[in-house]
Amino acid sequence: MPDSFIKKLKPVIISGREVLPIVEGGKGIGATNGYSSGAFAAAGAVGTFSGVNADTYDEDGNPHPQVYQSTTRRERHDELVAFGIKGAIEQARISYEQSGGNGRIHMNILWEMGGAEKILTGVLEGAKGMIHGVTCGAGMPYKLGDISEQYGVYYHPIVSSMRAFRALWKRSYSRTKPWLGSVVYEDPWLAGGHNGLSNSEDPTKPQDPYPRVRELRQFMNEVGLHDVPIIMAGGAWFLKDWEHWLDNPEIGAIAFQFGTRPLLTQESPVPDRWKHKLLNLKKGDIFLNQFSPTGFYSSAVNNGFIQELREREERQIAFLPEPEGYLTEPFPFGPRKRPIYVTPEDKERADGWVDLGYTEAMKTPENTLIFVTPERSAMIVKDQIECMGCLSHCRFSNWKDHDDFTTGKKADPRSFCIQKSLQKIVHYGDVENELMFSGHNGYKFAEDPFYAGGFIPTVQQLVDQIMTGE
């Protein structure tokens, strides 16, 4: 790599300390923890542990199963909040000890997770001095600056447009300017996990991030945030591909967040089967979908889990309780086989699905029916009943974590219990039948010579490699 590139790749000040321009993406349940984040901090970068349902461990280092004892959603939600606080404090302690006093340690939360504010304040209270910054996305976290200021930690909002940051700044963040550690721009097309696509943006037409980040920097400069770095998240693999962003006044101070590449390290907590799957992905294997119970778009591997959700949605027809217009054909619904009305064409399709074994019709909030097997129907209903309120709003179970504790809408069987699926994949590694988030560059593991022969680096080796630009 030319010396010009190395000279441009400058350290940045993040959360009060000069660090390498590399940030570990926080991800969700258990996919980053104290060991992985501590290793990134020890390497002089920013390590980020997930504060979403973080694990605690037994004496042998095995994660404690999160078993819910309560019979109501509200009580299970309180258990979930308690699990989350205890686990994140433990991960913060591990990360702090692993870091050796180097780098920075961040905690990542999702504002749309259930009990986000309670968990954040509980962890910052219980882990004082061990967390330097909080990254937060999946929603509009207006209270993030106030909470961070209260505990003397920096905050790093995750946005996907200048407009989103401008709204946060004008309503809230302008009051807590000294504690704004960075602004994370997360590419809504290429990042893994949940994506911040707006209704006006086409999910099939990715936009160049440069003009979007340039626009963000222009606004930040207008409000006196010249020295606050932007962290580019989503789509980063080789830093050489971003050379035109470095030492560039239109972009300003810049660092790069890596979410997918850190999954394939020796310190990564994800199971070996997950790591093996990453090494064998191909271009096109990662699918931007809208099945998440959050309602957000999300980016995941198009495995058996996603394919089953796609098939659920395809086996779908409209219905009305009374005949009207083209919906005139009676279709027997429910245990009592009371008639609802569908089009003649849809009646024929539905009969075909029933003949194939998809005998259970389930209503969606949009007056449609989906057709599933009896086993799948039973699983969907069971998961909805066992909801523990892991989201602030959940379309799968109609849970809401405040006011009257319901969204007021029917539960949607086209979605799934995200808590259950993520817990299963991160602890047991079922990469075919559970949700497997990934950034869209995940296929590059199989193409990158660095990983030839199934090589899995340490975090230090990965950081050293990234810093070469290759």
C-alpha positions in Angstrom: 0.0 0.0 0.0 1.5 3.4 -1.0 2.9 5.7 1.8 0.3 8.3 0.8 -2.4 6.0 2.1 -0.7 5.3 5.4 -0.1 9.0 6.0 -3.8 9.8 5.3 -5.0 7.1 7.7 -4.9 9.2 10.9 -5.9 8.4 14.4 -9.0 10.1 15.7 -10.2 11.2 19.1 -13.2 9.2 20.1 -14.8 9.3 23.5 -12.0 11.5 24.8 -9.0 9.5 23.6 -6.9 9.2 20.4 -7.5 5.8 18.9 -7.0 4.0 15.6 -9.8 4.8 13.1 -11.4 1.4 13.6 -14.6 0.7 15.6 -16.1 -2.7 16.3 -19.7 -2.8 15.4 -22.0 -3.5 18.4 -24.5 -5.9 16.8 -27.1 -7.6 18.9 -27.7 -10.4 21.4 -24.3 -11.9 22.3 -22.6 -11.4 18.9 -20.2 -9.0 20.6 -19.2 -9.3 24.2 -16.6 -8.2 26.7 -13.9 -10.5 25.3 -14.3 -9.3 21.7 -14.7 -5.6 22.6 -11.8 -5.8 25.2 -9.6 -7.2 22.4 -10.4 -4.3 20.1 -9.7 -1.8 22.8 -6.4 -3.6 23.7 -5.4 -3.2 20.0 -5.8 0.6 20.3 -9.2 0.7 18.6 -12.8 1.1 19.8 -14.4 -2.1 21.2 -18.2 -2.3 21.4 -20.1 -4.9 23.4 -23.7 -5.5 22.9 -26.0 -4.3 25.6 -28.9 -6.2 24.2 -29.7 -9.1 26.5 -26.1 -9.5 27.4 -25.0 -12.8 28.9 -23.9 -13.7 32.4 -21.7 -16.8 33.0 -21.5 -19.7 35.4 -18.2 -20.8 37.1 -17.2 -22.7 34.0 -17.7 -19.8 31.7 -20.9 -21.0 30.2 -23.7 -18.5 29.6 -26.6 -18.7 32.0 -29.8 -19.7 30.2 -32.3 -16.8 30.4 -35.3 -18.7 31.7 -38.4 -16.7 32.4 -40.4 -17.7 35.5 -43.3 -15.2 35.3 -46.7 -15.9 33.8 -47.5 -12.4 32.4 -45.7 -10.4 29.7 -45.3 -7.4 32.0 -43.6 -9.6 34.6 -41.4 -11.4 32.0 -40.5 -7.9 30.7 -39.3 -6.9 34.1 -37.2 -10.1 34.2 -35.7 -9.3 30.8 -34.7 -5.8 32.0 -33.0 -7.3 35.0 -31.2 -9.9 32.9 -30.1 -7.1 30.5 -28.7 -4.9 33.3 -26.8 -7.7 35.1 -25.4 -9.1 31.8 -24.2 -5.8 30.4 -22.5 -4.9 33.7 -20.7 -8.2 33.5 -19.6 -7.7 29.9 -18.4 -4.1 30.7 -16.2 -5.5 33.5 -14.8 -8.2 31.2 -14.1 -5.7 28.5 -12.5 -3.2 30.9 -10.2 -5.9 32.2 -9.3 -7.3 28.8 -8.5 -3.8 27.4 -5.5 -3.2 29.7 -6.4 0.4 29.8 -6.0 0.9 26.0 -8.5 2.1 23.4 -12.1 2.9 24.2 -15.0 0.7 25.3 -18.5 1.3 24.0 -21.8 -0.3 24.8 -24.3 -0.6 22.0 -28.0 -0.6 22.6 -31.1 -0.3 20.4 -33.5 2.4 21.3 -36.3 0.2 20.1 -35.4 -2.6 22.5 -37.8 -3.1 25.3 -36.9 -1.2 28.4 -34.0 0.6 26.7 -33.9 3.6 29.0 -34.1 1.4 32.2 -31.4 -0.9 30.9 -29.1 2.0 29.8 -29.3 3.8 33.1 -29.0 0.6 35.2 -25.8 -0.4 33.4 -24.2 3.1 33.5 -25.0 3.2 37.2 -23.5 -0.2 37.8 -20.5 0.0 35.6 -19.2 3.4 36.4 -15.7 4.1 34.9 -15.7 1.0 32.7 -17.8 2.3 29.7 -16.5 5.3 27.8 -19.3 5.7 25.2 -22.7 4.5 24.2 -23.7 3.8 20.6 -27.4 3.7 19.9 -29.6 3.3 16.9 -32.8 1.6 15.7 -35.1 4.5 16.5 -34.7 8.2 17.4 -33.0 8.2 20.8 -33.7 11.8 21.9 -32.9 11.1 25.6 -29.5 9.6 24.8 -27.5 12.8 25.3 -29.2 13.7 28.6 -28.6 10.2 30.0 -25.0 10.1 28.8 -24.2 13.5 30.3 -25.7 12.4 33.6 -23.2 9.6 33.8 -20.2 11.4 32.2 -19.9 9.1 29.1 -19.9 10.1 25.5 -22.8 9.3 23.2 -22.6 8.1 19.6 -26.0 8.2 17.8 -26.5 6.0 14.8 -28.2 7.7 11.8 -28.7 6.9 8.2 -29.2 10.5 6.9 -28.4 14.1 7.7 -32.1 14.7 8.3 -32.3 12.2 11.1 -29.3 13.7 12.9 -30.6 17.3 12.4 -33.9 16.3 14.1 -32.0 14.8 17.0 -29.7 17.8 17.3 -32.4 20.4 17.2 -34.7 18.6 19.6 -32.1 17.4 22.1 -28.4 17.0 21.3 -27.6 20.7 21.1 -28.1 20.8 24.9 -25.4 18.1 25.5 -22.8 19.1 22.8 -19.7 18.4 24.9 -20.6 14.7 25.3 -21.3 14.0 21.6 -18.5 11.6 20.9 -19.2 11.0 17.2 -22.0 10.6 14.7 -22.3 7.1 13.2 -23.5 7.1 9.7 -24.9 3.6 9.0 -25.5 2.8 5.3 -29.1 1.7 5.2 -28.5 -0.6 2.2 -25.2 -2.3 3.1 -25.1 -2.6 6.9 -26.1 -5.7 8.7 -28.9 -6.1 11.2 -31.6 -3.5 11.2 -31.4 -0.7 8.6 -32.7 2.9 8.6 -34.3 3.0 5.2 -37.0 5.7 5.0 -40.2 5.4 3.1 -38.8 7.6 0.3 -35.8 5.4 -0.3 -35.9 2.4 -2.6 -34.4 -0.7 -0.9 -33.4 -2.1 -4.3 -31.4 1.0 -5.3 -28.4 1.6 -3.0 -27.1 5.2 -2.9 -23.5 6.3 -2.8 -22.7 7.1 0.8 -20.2 9.9 0.0 -22.8 12.6 -0.8 -24.9 11.6 2.1 -22.0 11.8 4.5 -20.8 15.0 3.0 -24.3 16.5 3.6 -24.1 15.2 7.2 -20.7 16.9 7.7 -21.9 20.1 6.2 -24.7 20.3 8.8 -22.4 19.3 11.6 -20.0 22.1 10.6 -22.9 24.6 10.6 -23.7 23.8 14.2 -20.0 23.9 15.4 -19.3 20.1 15.3 -16.2 20.5 13.1 -14.0 18.3 15.3 -16.6 15.6 16.1 -15.7 12.5 14.0 -18.1 10.7 11.7 -18.0 6.9 11.9 -18.8 5.3 8.6 -20.6 2.0 9.2 -21.8 -0.5 6.6 -19.9 -1.5 3.5 -16.4 -1.1 4.9 -14.0 -4.0 4.1 -10.7 -2.7 2.6 -9.8 0.8 3.8 -7.9 1.3 0.5 -11.4 1.6 -1.1 -12.1 4.7 1.1 -8.8 6.5 0.4 -10.7 9.4 -1.2 -12.5 9.9 2.2 -9.2 10.3 4.1 -7.8 13.7 4.8 -10.7 15.2 2.9 -12.2 18.5 4.2 -15.6 17.5 2.8 -15.7 14.5 5.1 -13.6 15.7 8.0 -12.5 13.5 10.9 -13.5 9.9 9.9 -13.3 6.4 11.4 -14.7 3.2 10.1 -17.0 0.7 11.8 -16.6 -3.0 11.1 -19.5 -5.1 12.0 -19.2 -8.2 9.8 -15.5 -8.8 9.8 -15.1 -9.0 13.6 -17.5 -12.0 13.7 -14.7 -14.0 12.2 -12.1 -13.7 14.9 -10.8 -16.0 17.6 -12.3 -13.7 20.2 -15.7 -13.5 18.6 -18.3 -15.2 20.7 -20.4 -16.6 17.8 -20.4 -20.4 17.5 -18.0 -22.2 15.1 -20.8 -23.2 12.8 -21.6 -19.5 12.3 -18.0 -18.7 11.5 -17.8 -21.7 9.1 -21.0 -20.4 7.3 -19.4 -16.9 6.9 -16.4 -18.5 5.2 -18.7 -20.0 2.6 -21.1 -17.3 1.7 -21.5 -16.2 -1.9 -22.6 -12.9 -3.4 -26.3 -12.7 -3.3 -26.6 -14.9 -0.1 -27.5 -11.8 2.0 -31.1 -10.6 1.8 -32.6 -7.2 2.7 -36.0 -8.0 4.1 -38.9 -6.5 6.1 -39.8 -9.5 8.3 -38.5 -8.1 11.5 -41.0 -7.6 14.3 -39.6 -4.1 14.7 -41.0 -3.1 11.3 -37.5 -2.0 10.1 -35.8 -3.4 7.1 -33.0 -5.8 8.1 -30.1 -7.5 6.4 -29.7 -11.2 7.0 -28.4 -14.4 5.3 -31.0 -15.9 3.1 -31.0 -19.3 4.9 -33.8 -21.7 5.6 -35.2 -19.4 8.3 -35.6 -16.4 5.9 -36.8 -18.7 3.1 -39.6 -20.0 5.4 -40.7 -16.5 6.1 -40.7 -15.6 2.4 -42.8 -18.7 1.7 -45.2 -17.7 4.5 -45.7 -14.3 2.9 -46.2 -15.9 -0.6 -48.9 -18.2 0.7 -51.1 -15.2 1.4 -54.5 -14.1 0.1 -56.9 -11.3 0.9 -60.3 -11.9 2.6 -63.4 -10.1 3.9 -65.9 -11.2 6.5 -68.8 -10.6 4.1 -68.9 -11.0 0.3 -68.0 -7.8 -1.6 -66.7 -7.0 -5.1 -64.6 -9.8 -6.4 -64.3 -11.5 -2.9 -67.4 -13.6 -3.3 -66.1 -17.2 -2.8 -66.7 -18.7 0.7 -63.7 -20.2 2.4 -64.2 -22.1 5.7 -62.1 -20.6 8.5 -61.2 -21.6 12.0 -62.3 -24.5 14.1 -65.9 -23.9 13.4 -65.3 -23.5 9.7 -67.3 -20.3 9.5 -67.1 -18.8 6.0 -65.0 -15.8 5.0 -64.8 -14.5 1.5 -62.0 -14.6 -1.0 -61.7 -14.3 -4.8 -62.4 -17.4 -6.9 -58.7 -17.4 -8.0 -57.5 -17.2 -4.4 -59.9 -19.9 -3.3 -58.3 -22.2 -5.9 -54.8 -21.3 -4.6 -55.8 -21.8 -1.0 -57.2 -25.2 -1.8 -53.9 -26.2 -3.4 -52.0 -25.1 -0.3 -54.3 -27.1 1.9 -53.8 -30.2 -0.2 -50.0 -29.7 0.3 -50.4 -29.8 4.0 -50.6 -26.0 4.8 -53.9 -26.5 6.4 -53.8 -23.7 9.0 -55.0 -20.3 7.9 -53.8 -17.4 10.1 -55.1 -13.9 10.0 -52.8 -10.9 9.6 -53.5 -7.3 10.6 -54.0 -6.4 6.9 -57.1 -8.6 6.4 -55.1 -11.3 4.7 -54.6 -15.0 5.5 -51.3 -16.9 5.4 -51.3 -20.7 5.2 -48.9 -22.8 7.3 -48.6 -26.3 8.6 -50.3 -27.2 11.9 -46.8 -27.5 13.5 -45.7 -24.1 12.3 -49.0 -22.6 13.4 -48.6 -24.0 16.9 -45.1 -22.7 17.1 -46.2 -19.2 16.1 -49.0 -19.1 18.6 -46.7 -20.5 21.4 -44.0 -17.8 20.7 -46.6 -15.1 20.7 -48.0 -16.3 24.0 -44.5 -16.5 25.6 -43.5 -12.9 24.5 -41.2 -11.3 27.1 -41.4 -7.8 25.7 -37.9 -7.6 24.1 -39.0 -4.7 21.9 -40.6 -1.3 22.7 -43.1 -2.2 20.0 -43.5 -5.7 18.5 -45.7 -6.4 15.5 -45.3 -10.2 16.0 -47.0 -10.2 19.5 -48.6 -6.7 19.6 -46.6 -5.9 22.8 -45.7 -2.3 23.7 -43.4 -1.6 26.7 -45.4 1.4 28.1 -48.9 2.9 28.6 -51.4 0.1 28.1 -48.7 -2.4 26.9 -50.3 -3.2 23.6 -49.9 -1.7 20.1 -53.6 -2.0 19.6 -53.0 -4.0 16.5 -53.5 -7.7 15.8 -50.4 -9.8 16.2 -48.8 -10.5 12.8 -47.9 -14.2 12.1 -45.8 -13.2 9.1 -43.1 -12.1 11.6 -41.2 -14.0 14.3 -39.9 -13.9 17.9 -36.6 -12.1 17.3 -35.4 -12.7 20.9 -35.9 -16.4 20.7 -34.2 -16.8 17.3 -31.2 -14.6 18.1 -30.6 -16.4 21.4 -30.7 -19.7 19.7 -28.2 -18.8 16.9 -25.7 -17.1 19.1 -25.7 -19.9 21.7 -26.2 -23.0 19.6 -25.2 -21.9 16.1 -28.2 -23.2 14.1 -27.3 -21.1 11.0 -30.0 -22.7 8.8 -33.1 -22.4 11.0 -32.5 -19.2 12.9 -32.0 -15.5 12.0 -28.4 -14.9 10.9 -27.8 -11.2 10.5 -25.0 -10.1 8.1 -23.8 -7.0 6.3 -23.9 -7.3 2.5 -20.2 -7.7 2.3 -20.3 -11.0 4.1 -19.6 -12.9 0.9 -16.1 -11.3 0.8 -14.8 -13.8 3.4 -14.7 -16.4 0.7 -12.9 -14.1 -1.7 -10.4 -12.3 0.6 -6.9 -14.0 0.5 -6.5 -13.0 4.2 -9.0 -15.8 5.1 -7.5 -18.4 2.7 -7.6 -22.0 4.0 -10.2 -21.1 6.6 -7.9 -18.8 8.5 -9.5 -17.1 11.5 -7.4 -14.2 12.9 -7.1 -12.8 16.4 -8.6 -9.4 16.8 -5.1 -7.9 16.9 -4.3 -9.6 13.6 -7.5 -8.3 12.0 -6.8 -4.7 13.2 -3.2 -4.9 11.8 -4.6 -6.2 8.5 -7.3 -3.5 8.3 -4.7 -0.8 8.9 -2.7 -1.9 5.9 -5.6 -1.0 3.7 -5.9 -4.5 2.3 
